[in-house]
Amino acid sequence: MATLAAPSSSRPAEDQQRQAGLIQEIRMFWRQFFVAAFDPYRPELHYMRGPGPACRAKNSAENRASRSH
């Protein structure tokens, strides 16, 4: 009489754990992606450095023109 060797019971459990870990990684990736991609806070939009060289040149030209009159 031939006997069949049953596969070890830990194999399906390992596959389920691996699959659950993969699903968890995919979920974390998308969560982090959406947080980074759609973050409403953009500090560069609120950072004010003051007038630049173009503004100073324009104002100095206006000041020279107003003084000459």
Sequence and secondary structure as in RCSB ss.txt:
>XXXX:A:sequence
MATLAAPSSSRPAEDQQRQAGLIQEIRMFWRQFFVAAFDPYRPELHYMRGPGPACRAKNSAENRASRSH
>XXXX:A:secstr
        THHHHHHHHHHHHHHHHHHHHHHHHHHHHT    GGGT      HHHHHHHHHHHHHHHH 
